[in-house]
Structure formats: structure tokens, C-alpha cells
């Protein structure tokens, strides 16, 4: 496709879609336009101009098996043969739920949803119903989807960290909703304990993203998750781990298995559908059985868990049950992390790489470990956008996230040569940038 026709495509897009995109972050600020793709396979995608990109976004972690993995073809065939059902349960739904109950420590019951936003929305409704307390305690920097209850105080500007009511990240969020959110800094045990003691009469849920990927891959300090578990148990609160992103990034049991702390309820997703939309709410039976038709908490929808997505989920689980899957992920992750640390030391541009499983964060403006959202505010957004422009010119794709620190990663489809090429481009791009 010629540049002129690409321009025409973008014009058509803006006339039919707000900003020419179906999701706000698909407008690539580093490019100054959307990324319109024509096809993808393995660790690569091609845009409408015919350019080939080695992909280090991998659908924000959703395509952990790679684009169009071969294991999905039988899922498509079976779904077609059975009639592409979208509003009926099948034995396959039960089978996938059973397998997740075996893999995820807190899972005794499972309910499926399509998106992560849906999962956290319905799970929070359940938590409020069971606890009898409407407010939630959450952490700056953690991302829980785009519904009203979680687009509050996640990523406030520095001067809004202590705002009352908490900072609303989008127009259209009622002030009354923001007043139901109690935010604090991640990895601050003293602040967590003080906040729980102060608000235990009105807050019934502690909502945590165990690994904060959206601020550059921040992991929990030793003892933090354990303290959250202790406080939740002591004060009859519900400990909720949002593992939409962290599930199956370092182990098949998610971060709760990795860190040895079991929540009462969790949400999982992103990679669960192997590139198809599938998420889940999983938790203790006595909690989950408050969902209708057993209890009185509503959760339904025509497009909850279409058959094709469930079959894709089964294909994904089959893959992550293989020991060789995790030996490959761990080997690449270790080599990638060591190489990225060496690149950071050599770079004239201050940059910090933080890795967890198959994903890693890039934080410009520091070389020191980042443990909290407040520390991550040193990140230089314009430097990130320039980095993305430099890697684009070299045929390697990093999603720009509007210049945010956020996260990037590899898939099972990335070969050793792909990883080597990615590292080479990262270093060459940094060298081409001004310190």
C-alpha cells in the first residue's frame, strides 16, 4: 500500500471511528497515527504498507504463544463443527474451569468473562456484596480495567496523589464513585497497615495487582503481599489479586503461586485465550457461590465465554502444562534480563529495565530499581516516544503507551535469533538518542 493510500485509510478511519481507532491506545503517539496491520504470524506482524515488524508488544501480553499459534486451528474447526455457539454452556466450559481450579491456588469456582475490565467489574460487585462494605483499598500505578470503579487514582499526576476525592482518570466518572476508592502507595507496608486500620469499617476489599506492569514491571517487596493477606484475614476483608496480566507470565499458577500468597479471589486473563478474548474470575467456593443462580449477585451476558474462546483457553492451558513451555520462558527471561541490565550500564541515556517472566518494563530517567508509582514518575515520556521511533525505523515494534513506562515482552514464538535482534535494536536505538 502506498503512503497516499495509507493517508486515505487514516482519513476514512477518522471519519468512521473516533481518532481512527477502536481503542484509544491504538493511536500510536510515536508514529503520529494508528498502526494498521494487514496480518501477523509467530513473533511478527506486517502493516498495511507491507513493512515487517518483529513484535515485542505481543498484544500487551495476550499472544504469549505467538500470533496465530498452530494449536488454535483445531479450536476454530471444532467451534465451526459445533455451531459457533455464544450463549450456551458446553462440557468444554466445565473442563476449562476444572483445569483452572487445578492450576490457580485460590480457585475453587470459576466464572468466565470476555475482557479484563468485565472481570474486575463483576468481581468487585461480588466483593462488595459479600463484605457488606462499599469502599475498596487500591494502589497507585495498578491497572484494573476501564470501568468507573477502577479508572480512579490508578495513575494520577504527581500533584494529585493526595487528592480528595481521588483523582479521576477520565471524564465522565462521577465524583460519588471516586469517593468509594481509597488509594495508597504500593510496597509501603506501614501505609497499608495504617489505611486498613483507619478504614476497616467501610472498606471490605484490598485490590492488588501483584506485579505492576503498567509502571514498568514493579514487583512486590518481600513481606508486602504477606502483610496484605494477614490484614485482610484479621479484619474480615477480601484480598483480591488482579492477575489479568500476571497470570501465566512466570508460572501456570500466576503470581499468587510465584510469591506464595493466596488471595480470596482473583481475576485472570490476557493470555488465557491465546489471543482470543477470554478472562475469568476465580476464588473460594463460599465467596463465588454468591453469584446467581446460587446467590444474589448478578453476573450474566449473551457473550460470556463463547465456545471458540473456551476452546482457545483449553488449547492455551494445554501448552502451559508442558514443562518445556516454562523452561523456555525462564531461559529466555533470564538471558533477556541479564542482557538488558548490561545495556542499561552501557547506555548514555539513563534507563531502567525491570523483568518479570515474559514481560519487562522500560523506565527512562533512572538506572535505580523502581518499587512504587511515585518513583516511576521520574519516567521521561518524550524519551520513550523517541525510543519507539528509533526501534520502528529498525523494524522492531514496541508499543508506545503514549510515552508511558508500561510493559513489553516476548512470546513462545520468539527464537533465540529474534531475542538477539531485539537486544541489538534496543542498544542501537539508545545509542542514536541524545542523553
C-alpha positions in Angstrom: 0.0 0.0 0.0 1.4 3.4 -1.0 1.8 6.3 1.5 -1.0 8.1 -0.2 -3.4 5.2 0.2 -2.3 4.9 3.9 -3.2 8.5 4.3 -6.6 7.9 2.7 -7.1 4.9 5.0 -6.4 7.1 8.1 -8.8 9.7 6.8 -11.5 7.1 6.3 -10.8 5.8 9.7 -11.2 9.2 11.4 -14.5 9.7 9.6 -15.9 6.5 10.9 -14.1 5.8 14.2 -13.1 8.4 16.9 -9.4 9.1 16.1 -9.5 6.3 13.5 -9.2 3.6 16.1 -11.3 1.1 18.1 -9.3 1.5 21.3 -7.7 4.8 22.5 -4.2 3.4 23.0 -4.1 2.1 19.4 -3.3 5.6 18.2 0.5 5.4 18.3 1.8 8.7 19.5 5.3 7.8 18.5 4.1 7.3 14.9 1.5 10.1 15.0 -1.1 7.7 13.6 -2.6 4.3 14.2 -0.8 1.0 13.5 -3.0 -0.5 10.8 -2.0 -4.2 10.4 -2.5 -6.5 7.5 -1.5 -9.8 9.0 0.5 -11.5 11.8 2.2 -14.8 12.4 4.5 -16.0 15.2 6.6 -13.2 16.5 5.9 -10.8 13.6 3.2 -8.6 12.1 3.0 -6.7 8.9 1.4 -3.3 8.5 -0.7 -2.1 5.5 2.3 -0.6 3.9 3.9 -4.1 3.8 6.5 -3.3 6.5 7.5 -6.3 8.6 8.0 -5.8 12.4 9.5 -8.1 15.0 6.9 -7.7 17.7 7.9 -7.0 21.4 4.4 -5.9 22.4 2.6 -9.2 21.6 -0.8 -7.7 22.1 0.1 -6.4 25.5 0.9 -9.9 26.6 -2.3 -11.6 25.2 -0.4 -13.5 22.5 2.0 -15.3 24.7 2.0 -18.3 22.3 2.7 -16.0 19.4 0.4 -14.7 16.7 -1.8 -17.4 15.1 -0.3 -20.3 17.0 -0.9 -23.7 15.3 -2.7 -25.1 18.4 -5.6 -22.7 17.7 -6.6 -24.3 14.4 -8.4 -27.3 16.0 -10.3 -24.9 18.2 -11.6 -23.0 15.2 -12.5 -26.3 13.4 -14.3 -27.7 16.5 -16.2 -24.4 17.1 -17.4 -24.4 13.5 -18.5 -28.0 13.6 -20.5 -27.4 16.8 -22.2 -24.3 15.5 -20.2 -21.3 16.9 -22.3 -21.1 20.0 -22.2 -17.9 22.0 -25.0 -18.2 24.6 -24.9 -21.8 25.7 -22.5 -23.7 28.0 -20.9 -26.9 26.9 -18.8 -29.6 28.5 -15.8 -27.7 27.4 -16.7 -24.8 29.7 -16.7 -27.2 32.7 -13.4 -28.7 31.5 -11.6 -25.4 31.4 -13.0 -24.3 34.7 -11.8 -27.6 36.3 -8.3 -27.2 34.8 -8.1 -23.6 36.2 -9.1 -24.8 39.6 -6.2 -27.2 39.5 -3.7 -24.5 38.4 -4.6 -21.4 40.3 -4.2 -21.7 44.1 -7.3 -19.6 45.2 -9.6 -21.1 42.5 -12.4 -23.4 43.8 -15.0 -21.9 41.5 -14.6 -20.0 38.1 -16.8 -17.6 36.2 -15.7 -16.6 32.7 -15.9 -13.1 31.1 -14.6 -11.7 27.9 -12.4 -8.7 28.9 -10.3 -8.0 32.0 -12.4 -4.9 32.6 -15.6 -7.0 32.8 -13.9 -9.5 35.2 -12.8 -6.8 37.7 -16.1 -5.1 37.5 -18.1 -8.2 38.4 -15.6 -9.4 40.9 -15.7 -6.1 42.8 -19.5 -6.3 42.8 -19.2 -9.7 44.4 -16.7 -8.4 47.0 -19.0 -5.6 48.0 -22.0 -7.9 48.3 -20.1 -10.4 50.5 -18.2 -7.9 52.7 -21.1 -5.6 53.1 -18.7 -2.7 52.7 -18.7 -0.5 49.6 -15.2 1.1 49.6 -12.1 -0.5 48.2 -8.4 0.0 49.0 -6.3 0.1 45.9 -2.8 1.1 44.9 -1.4 3.9 42.7 0.1 2.6 39.5 -2.0 -0.6 39.3 -4.3 -1.1 36.4 -7.7 -2.9 36.7 -9.5 -2.0 33.5 -11.5 0.9 32.2 -14.8 0.8 34.2 -15.8 3.5 36.6 -14.7 1.8 39.8 -11.0 1.4 38.7 -10.2 4.4 36.5 -9.8 6.3 39.8 -6.4 7.0 41.4 -4.5 4.5 39.3 -2.2 6.9 37.5 -2.7 10.4 38.9 -0.3 13.3 38.1 2.2 14.0 40.9 0.2 16.9 42.2 -2.9 14.8 42.5 -1.5 11.9 44.6 -3.3 13.1 47.7 -6.4 14.5 46.0 -9.8 14.2 47.8 -11.8 12.7 46.3 -9.2 10.6 44.5 -8.1 11.7 41.0 -10.4 10.6 38.2 -8.5 9.4 35.1 -11.3 10.0 32.6 -14.1 12.5 32.0 -17.5 11.0 32.9 -16.5 9.4 36.2 -18.9 10.6 38.9 -17.4 12.1 42.0 -19.5 9.8 44.1 -17.8 6.8 42.5 -14.3 8.2 43.3 -15.3 8.6 46.9 -15.6 4.8 47.1 -11.9 4.4 46.3 -9.1 4.6 49.0 -5.7 4.8 47.2 -2.2 4.4 48.6 1.3 3.6 47.6 2.3 0.1 46.6 5.0 -1.7 48.7 4.6 0.6 51.7 3.7 -1.8 54.5 3.3 0.9 57.1 0.8 2.9 54.9 -1.1 -0.3 54.1 -1.5 -1.2 57.8 -2.5 2.4 58.8 -5.0 2.6 55.9 -6.6 -0.7 56.8 -6.9 0.2 60.5 -8.4 3.6 59.6 -11.0 2.3 57.0 -11.7 -1.3 58.1 -15.3 -0.2 59.0 -16.1 1.0 55.4 -13.6 -0.8 53.1 -14.2 -4.5 52.6 -11.7 -5.2 49.7 -8.0 -4.9 49.2 -7.4 -4.8 45.5 -3.8 -5.6 44.3 -2.1 -6.2 41.0 0.7 -8.4 42.4 3.1 -7.3 39.6 2.6 -3.7 38.5 3.3 -4.0 34.8 1.9 -0.6 33.8 4.5 1.3 35.7 7.5 -0.6 34.3 7.1 -4.0 35.9 7.2 -3.3 39.7 7.3 -6.5 41.8 6.2 -6.7 45.5 8.8 -6.1 48.1 9.4 -9.1 50.4 6.6 -9.2 53.0 4.2 -6.8 51.4 1.8 -9.4 50.0 2.1 -11.4 53.2 1.1 -8.4 55.2 -1.9 -7.7 52.9 -3.0 -11.3 53.5 -2.6 -11.0 57.2 -4.5 -7.8 57.5 -7.3 -9.0 55.2 -7.8 -12.1 57.3 -7.6 -10.2 60.6 -10.1 -7.6 59.7 -12.5 -9.8 57.7 -11.7 -8.1 54.4 -11.5 -9.8 51.0 -8.0 -10.0 49.4 -8.4 -9.6 45.7 -5.4 -10.2 43.3 -6.0 -8.8 39.8 -3.9 -11.3 37.7 -5.3 -10.4 34.3 -1.8 -9.6 33.3 0.4 -11.7 35.7 -1.4 -15.0 35.1 0.9 -17.4 33.2 3.7 -15.0 32.8 6.2 -16.8 35.0 4.2 -19.9 36.1 1.0 -21.6 35.3 -0.4 -20.6 38.7 0.2 -16.9 38.4 1.9 -14.5 40.8 0.0 -15.9 43.7 1.8 -19.2 43.2 5.1 -17.5 42.4 5.0 -15.4 45.7 3.3 -18.0 47.8 0.4 -15.8 48.9 -3.2 -16.9 48.2 -5.9 -14.3 47.8 -9.6 -14.9 48.4 -10.4 -14.1 44.8 -8.6 -13.2 41.6 -9.1 -12.3 38.0 -7.1 -13.9 35.3 -7.0 -13.3 31.5 -5.0 -11.5 28.9 -3.1 -14.6 27.6 -5.7 -17.1 28.7 -7.5 -17.0 25.3 -4.2 -17.3 23.3 -5.2 -14.2 21.5 -8.9 -14.5 21.8 -11.0 -12.5 24.3 -11.3 -14.6 27.5 -10.9 -13.7 31.1 -12.1 -15.3 34.4 -13.0 -14.6 38.0 -11.7 -17.4 40.3 -12.0 -17.7 44.0 -13.0 -19.6 47.1 -16.3 -21.5 46.8 -18.0 -19.8 49.7 -17.3 -16.4 48.0 -18.0 -17.4 44.4 -21.3 -19.1 45.3 -22.8 -15.7 46.0 -23.1 -15.3 42.2 -26.6 -16.1 40.8 -28.2 -18.6 40.4 -26.7 -19.9 43.8 -26.6 -16.5 45.5 -27.9 -13.0 44.8 -25.1 -11.3 42.9 -25.8 -10.7 39.2 -23.4 -11.8 36.5 -24.6 -12.7 33.1 -24.3 -11.9 29.4 -25.0 -13.3 26.0 -21.4 -13.2 25.1 -19.9 -14.6 28.3 -17.4 -17.3 27.2 -18.3 -18.0 23.6 -17.4 -21.6 22.7 -14.5 -20.6 20.4 -12.8 -18.6 23.2 -13.2 -21.5 25.7 -11.7 -23.9 23.2 -8.8 -21.5 22.7 -8.4 -21.3 26.5 -8.2 -25.1 26.6 -5.5 -25.0 24.0 -3.6 -22.4 26.0 -3.8 -24.4 29.2 -2.6 -27.5 27.4 0.5 -25.5 26.3 1.3 -24.1 29.8 1.0 -27.5 31.4 4.1 -28.7 29.4 7.4 -28.4 31.4 9.2 -27.4 28.2 7.0 -24.4 27.9 8.3 -22.9 31.2 11.8 -24.0 30.7 11.8 -21.9 27.5 10.1 -18.9 29.2 12.5 -19.0 32.2 15.6 -19.4 30.0 14.7 -16.5 27.6 13.6 -14.3 30.5 16.9 -14.8 32.4 19.0 -14.2 29.3 17.0 -11.2 28.3 17.1 -9.6 31.8 20.9 -10.1 32.1 21.4 -8.5 28.6 19.1 -5.6 29.4 21.0 -4.8 32.6 24.2 -4.7 30.6 22.7 -2.5 28.0 21.5 -0.1 30.7 25.0 0.2 32.2 26.5 1.0 28.8 23.7 3.4 27.7 24.4 7.2 27.9 20.6 7.6 28.2 19.5 6.8 31.8 17.2 3.8 31.5 16.0 1.1 33.9 14.8 -2.3 32.7 12.7 -4.5 35.1 11.7 -8.0 34.1 9.1 -10.5 35.4 8.5 -13.7 33.5 7.9 -13.0 29.8 7.3 -9.2 30.3 9.7 -6.3 31.0 9.3 -2.6 31.7 11.3 0.3 30.4 11.7 3.3 32.6 13.6 6.3 31.3 15.1 8.8 33.7 16.7 6.4 36.2 19.0 3.4 36.5 17.9 2.6 40.0 15.3 -0.1 41.0 11.7 1.3 41.0 9.4 0.0 43.7 6.5 2.3 43.6 4.3 4.5 41.4 5.8 7.7 43.0 9.3 6.5 42.0 8.1 5.7 38.5 7.1 9.3 37.9 10.7 10.1 37.0 10.0 8.4 33.7 10.5 10.6 30.6 7.6 10.2 28.2 9.2 12.0 25.3 12.3 9.8 25.6 10.1 6.8 25.4 8.4 8.1 22.3 11.7 8.7 20.7 12.9 5.2 21.6 9.8 3.8 19.9 10.5 5.9 16.8 14.1 4.6 16.7 13.1 0.9 17.1 10.3 1.3 14.4 13.0 2.5 12.0 14.9 -0.7 12.7 11.9 -3.0 12.2 11.2 -3.8 15.8 7.9 -2.8 17.4 7.5 -1.6 21.0 4.1 -0.2 21.8 4.3 3.4 22.8 1.7 3.6 25.5 1.5 7.3 25.0 5.1 7.5 26.2 4.4 5.7 29.4 6.8 3.2 31.1 4.4 0.3 30.9 5.4 -3.2 29.7 6.7 -5.2 26.7 7.6 -8.8 26.2 8.3 -11.9 24.2 6.3 -14.9 23.2 6.9 -18.6 22.8 7.3 -17.9 19.1 10.4 -15.7 19.6 13.5 -17.6 18.5 17.0 -17.0 20.0 17.8 -15.0 16.9 14.7 -12.8 17.4 15.8 -12.1 21.0 19.3 -11.3 19.9 17.9 -9.0 17.2 15.6 -7.2 19.7 18.5 -6.6 22.1 20.7 -5.3 19.2 17.9 -2.9 18.2 17.4 -1.7 21.8 21.1 -0.9 22.2 21.4 0.7 18.7 18.3 2.8 19.3 19.6 4.1 22.7 22.9 4.9 21.0 21.1 7.0 18.4 19.3 9.0 21.1 20.6 12.0 23.0 21.4 11.6 26.7 
